[in-house]
Amino acid sequence: MESGDLKIFQAVAREGSITKAAQALNYVQSNVTARIRFLEAELGLPLFRRTNRGMILTSAGENLLQYADQIIDLLAEALRTTQHSDFPAGSLRIGCIESAASNYLLPFLKEYQSNYPDVQFLLHTGGTHDLLQKVLTGELAGAFVYGPINESHIEYIPVFEDELVLISDRNRTEPITEELLTMPMLFFDVGCTHRTRAELFLKEKGISSYEIREFGTMEVIINGVSAGLGVSLLPRSSVAIAEKEGRISSHSLPEQYRRLEVGFIYPSGQIYSAALLELIQQLH
């Protein structure tokens, strides 16, 4: 398996078409077709499903694309760092939980890029479990997640602490009551860290019957709480502006539920790009 074949495979996967990939690469179409067939024969597996709507990746193709992206990025980075060994450059795929993206990561990346303008960040947001899996498979170089993380093959750097609070509409300023806790709980998806903690808190309070509603983004959750559709558990830093604007009220949780730690994870025992090494160094 050669890097040139992986680049052709990557182009076909991105474009969804042999013709478009050939145009993007400035290759003869028959050459692109031949290299894809050769790669499939070498692996003994189909990488694409040929449909009248184009080339669609099989599960084997999706798996290979993750590694192809990483290999091609590393090869490009190797060339750049050989030519400019003291200056980070190239693309860097980073993940981040949504609550930390705007309050911490974006200001951090702005400062980083002012020092290293040749680094192109590709940012992916998601839940801690989803981001951890993407780092383990190499789809992401690293990610900011809720920690601590104790996982083999993963390095973890604590970055900052936050406080988890219960939020309700602005008219409810009293301490946490059973009435508040029996309102619908607005969260992201099943893997949401705050949702797990809320369920433990409700169990401790003896509340076994409650409704959980899944809302897509943090802003939608805050707007839903503001409109009186329910309550939620979110980091104080993420709801501070909404509370200051008088849109919601926040309520402190018991000590064992309020502490949040955000850290940076990256794979252990690998060769890191100069861009990732500099990011790690700035976090220490």
FENMO-V325322 format. One record per pair of residues at least 12 apart in sequence whose ideal C-beta (glycine too) atoms are under 7 Angstrom apart, sorted by the first residue. I is the first residue (numbers start at 1). J is the second residue. D is the distance in Angstrom with one decimal. If there is no record, write none. Layout:
BEGIN
i: <I | I>
j: <J | J>
d: <D | D>
END
This chain:
BEGIN
i: <1 | 3 | 3 | 3 | 5 | 5 | 5 | 6 | 6 | 6 | 7 | 8 | 8 | 8 | 8 | 8 | 9 | 9 | 9 | 9 | 9 | 10 | 10 | 10 | 10 | 11 | 11 | 12 | 12 | 12 | 13 | 13 | 13 | 16 | 16 | 17 | 17 | 18 | 18 | 18 | 45 | 46 | 47 | 47 | 47 | 48 | 66 | 66 | 66 | 67 | 70 | 73 | 73 | 74 | 76 | 77 | 77 | 81 | 87 | 88 | 88 | 88 | 88 | 88 | 89 | 89 | 89 | 90 | 90 | 90 | 91 | 91 | 92 | 92 | 92 | 92 | 92 | 92 | 92 | 93 | 93 | 93 | 93 | 94 | 94 | 94 | 94 | 94 | 94 | 95 | 95 | 95 | 95 | 95 | 95 | 96 | 96 | 96 | 96 | 97 | 97 | 97 | 97 | 97 | 98 | 98 | 98 | 99 | 99 | 99 | 99 | 100 | 100 | 101 | 103 | 103 | 104 | 105 | 109 | 112 | 112 | 116 | 116 | 119 | 124 | 127 | 127 | 127 | 127 | 128 | 128 | 128 | 129 | 130 | 131 | 131 | 132 | 132 | 132 | 132 | 135 | 135 | 135 | 135 | 136 | 141 | 141 | 142 | 142 | 142 | 142 | 143 | 144 | 144 | 144 | 145 | 145 | 146 | 146 | 146 | 146 | 147 | 147 | 147 | 148 | 148 | 149 | 149 | 153 | 153 | 154 | 154 | 154 | 155 | 155 | 155 | 156 | 156 | 157 | 157 | 157 | 157 | 158 | 158 | 159 | 159 | 159 | 159 | 160 | 161 | 161 | 161 | 162 | 162 | 162 | 162 | 162 | 163 | 163 | 163 | 163 | 164 | 164 | 164 | 164 | 164 | 164 | 164 | 164 | 165 | 165 | 165 | 165 | 165 | 165 | 165 | 166 | 166 | 166 | 166 | 166 | 167 | 167 | 167 | 167 | 167 | 167 | 167 | 167 | 168 | 168 | 168 | 168 | 168 | 168 | 169 | 169 | 169 | 169 | 169 | 170 | 170 | 170 | 170 | 172 | 173 | 175 | 176 | 180 | 181 | 181 | 181 | 182 | 182 | 183 | 183 | 184 | 184 | 184 | 184 | 185 | 185 | 185 | 185 | 185 | 185 | 185 | 186 | 186 | 186 | 186 | 186 | 186 | 186 | 186 | 187 | 187 | 187 | 188 | 189 | 194 | 194 | 195 | 197 | 197 | 198 | 201 | 201 | 213 | 218 | 218 | 222 | 222 | 222 | 225 | 226 | 226 | 226 | 235 | 236 | 264 | 266>
j: <42 | 71 | 72 | 75 | 35 | 38 | 39 | 68 | 71 | 72 | 72 | 21 | 25 | 32 | 35 | 36 | 36 | 39 | 47 | 64 | 68 | 65 | 68 | 69 | 72 | 24 | 25 | 32 | 36 | 55 | 57 | 61 | 65 | 54 | 55 | 54 | 55 | 32 | 33 | 55 | 60 | 58 | 60 | 61 | 64 | 61 | 137 | 138 | 139 | 138 | 138 | 90 | 91 | 273 | 90 | 90 | 273 | 274 | 118 | 116 | 119 | 274 | 275 | 278 | 118 | 119 | 275 | 119 | 273 | 275 | 120 | 122 | 119 | 121 | 122 | 141 | 273 | 275 | 276 | 122 | 124 | 140 | 141 | 121 | 123 | 140 | 141 | 142 | 143 | 124 | 126 | 131 | 134 | 140 | 143 | 123 | 125 | 143 | 144 | 127 | 128 | 144 | 145 | 146 | 125 | 217 | 218 | 218 | 234 | 235 | 238 | 144 | 262 | 125 | 237 | 238 | 160 | 144 | 121 | 279 | 282 | 275 | 278 | 275 | 140 | 188 | 189 | 191 | 192 | 145 | 146 | 193 | 191 | 191 | 143 | 145 | 145 | 149 | 151 | 265 | 154 | 265 | 266 | 267 | 153 | 266 | 276 | 264 | 265 | 266 | 276 | 265 | 159 | 262 | 264 | 263 | 265 | 193 | 260 | 261 | 262 | 261 | 262 | 263 | 261 | 263 | 263 | 265 | 267 | 268 | 265 | 267 | 268 | 265 | 266 | 268 | 263 | 265 | 263 | 264 | 283 | 284 | 261 | 263 | 262 | 263 | 264 | 283 | 262 | 259 | 260 | 261 | 235 | 236 | 237 | 260 | 262 | 235 | 236 | 258 | 260 | 194 | 197 | 233 | 235 | 253 | 257 | 258 | 260 | 234 | 236 | 239 | 250 | 251 | 252 | 253 | 180 | 231 | 233 | 251 | 253 | 225 | 231 | 232 | 234 | 239 | 248 | 249 | 250 | 180 | 225 | 231 | 248 | 249 | 251 | 225 | 226 | 228 | 248 | 249 | 246 | 247 | 248 | 249 | 249 | 249 | 251 | 251 | 231 | 202 | 205 | 207 | 207 | 210 | 230 | 231 | 211 | 213 | 229 | 230 | 198 | 210 | 211 | 212 | 230 | 231 | 232 | 213 | 215 | 221 | 224 | 225 | 229 | 230 | 232 | 212 | 214 | 232 | 214 | 214 | 233 | 234 | 212 | 233 | 257 | 233 | 253 | 257 | 230 | 234 | 238 | 239 | 242 | 248 | 248 | 242 | 247 | 248 | 260 | 250 | 283 | 280>
d: <6.3 | 6.8 | 7.0 | 5.8 | 5.3 | 7.0 | 5.0 | 4.4 | 6.0 | 6.2 | 6.1 | 6.9 | 6.7 | 5.6 | 4.7 | 6.7 | 6.5 | 5.9 | 6.7 | 6.9 | 5.9 | 6.7 | 5.0 | 6.8 | 6.3 | 5.5 | 5.4 | 6.7 | 6.1 | 5.6 | 5.7 | 6.6 | 5.1 | 4.1 | 5.5 | 4.9 | 6.1 | 5.4 | 5.6 | 6.6 | 4.5 | 5.4 | 6.0 | 3.8 | 6.3 | 5.8 | 5.5 | 6.0 | 4.8 | 6.2 | 4.4 | 6.7 | 5.7 | 6.9 | 5.7 | 4.4 | 4.4 | 4.9 | 6.8 | 4.8 | 5.3 | 4.2 | 4.0 | 4.7 | 3.8 | 6.1 | 6.8 | 6.6 | 6.4 | 6.0 | 4.7 | 5.8 | 5.7 | 5.6 | 7.0 | 5.6 | 6.9 | 4.5 | 6.2 | 4.6 | 6.9 | 4.9 | 5.2 | 5.9 | 5.8 | 6.6 | 6.3 | 5.9 | 6.5 | 4.7 | 6.2 | 4.1 | 6.0 | 4.6 | 3.3 | 6.5 | 5.7 | 6.4 | 4.3 | 6.8 | 6.2 | 6.2 | 5.9 | 6.3 | 4.9 | 6.9 | 5.2 | 6.3 | 6.7 | 4.8 | 4.6 | 5.1 | 5.1 | 5.7 | 4.8 | 6.4 | 6.3 | 5.9 | 5.8 | 6.6 | 6.7 | 6.9 | 6.6 | 4.6 | 6.4 | 6.5 | 6.7 | 4.5 | 6.0 | 4.2 | 4.8 | 5.6 | 4.4 | 6.5 | 4.0 | 5.3 | 6.3 | 6.8 | 6.8 | 6.6 | 6.8 | 5.6 | 6.5 | 6.1 | 6.7 | 6.5 | 5.1 | 5.9 | 6.1 | 3.7 | 6.4 | 5.6 | 6.7 | 5.9 | 5.5 | 6.6 | 5.8 | 4.7 | 6.5 | 6.9 | 6.2 | 4.9 | 6.8 | 3.8 | 6.3 | 6.5 | 6.7 | 5.5 | 6.1 | 5.5 | 5.2 | 6.5 | 6.2 | 6.8 | 5.4 | 4.8 | 5.2 | 5.4 | 5.6 | 4.6 | 5.1 | 6.6 | 6.0 | 4.7 | 5.3 | 5.2 | 5.6 | 6.0 | 5.6 | 6.7 | 6.5 | 5.5 | 4.3 | 6.3 | 5.3 | 4.2 | 6.6 | 6.9 | 4.4 | 5.1 | 6.5 | 6.5 | 6.6 | 5.6 | 6.2 | 6.0 | 6.3 | 5.1 | 5.2 | 6.8 | 5.0 | 6.8 | 4.3 | 6.3 | 6.3 | 6.4 | 6.9 | 5.9 | 5.7 | 4.4 | 6.1 | 5.3 | 6.4 | 5.5 | 5.9 | 5.4 | 4.8 | 6.9 | 5.3 | 5.9 | 6.3 | 4.8 | 6.7 | 5.3 | 6.8 | 6.2 | 6.0 | 4.6 | 6.4 | 7.0 | 5.5 | 6.2 | 5.8 | 5.3 | 5.6 | 5.1 | 6.5 | 4.9 | 5.8 | 6.1 | 6.0 | 5.4 | 6.4 | 6.2 | 5.0 | 5.0 | 4.4 | 5.2 | 6.6 | 3.5 | 5.8 | 6.3 | 6.9 | 4.8 | 6.0 | 6.3 | 6.4 | 5.4 | 5.0 | 4.8 | 5.1 | 6.2 | 6.7 | 4.7 | 4.5 | 6.1 | 6.3 | 6.4 | 6.7 | 5.8 | 4.3 | 6.4 | 6.8 | 6.4 | 5.7 | 4.9 | 6.9 | 5.3 | 6.3 | 6.9 | 6.1 | 6.4 | 5.1 | 6.4 | 5.5 | 6.9 | 4.3 | 5.3 | 5.7 | 6.6 | 5.4 | 6.8>
END
